[in-house]
């Protein structure tokens, strides 16, 4: 998991930061949000 997180910062993809969820966030550029389809975590893009 630590390796995935390290790679995700260099690849430009956003990683879900909730505890135990190992998935990438889906970006919605119209609403300026990124969300996880697995656990429901939502993050604003600034």
N, C-alpha and C positions, 0 to 999 in steps of 0.2 A: 504494500500500500504506500509506503514511504517513497519507493521508487516511482510509482505512478504519479504521485503528487509532484515530485521533482521534475519529471518529464513534462507534466502538464503545464508548468509555468514557462517552459521554453518553447512549447509547441503553440502557445497562444490560446489553447482551449481552457475554459474555466472548469475547475474541479469543485465538486460539492464539498462544503466544509463542515457538514454535520457529522457527528460522531457515529462511525459504523457504516456510513454510506460511501461506497466506492464507485461513484458514477460521475459523468461529466454533466455540466449544466447546458440546457438548451437556451439559446439566445433569441429574444424577441426584440429586434431593433426598433420596431414601431413604438412599443411601450417602454423602451429602455430598461428591460428586465431580463434577468437570466433565472431560469427555474429548473429544478430537478424533477424529472418525471417519476422517479422512484419514491422519494420521501416527501416531496412537496416543498422543499426549501426554496425560497425566493430571494433574489439579491438584485438591488438596483445597480444599474450601470451608470457611472458618472464620468 
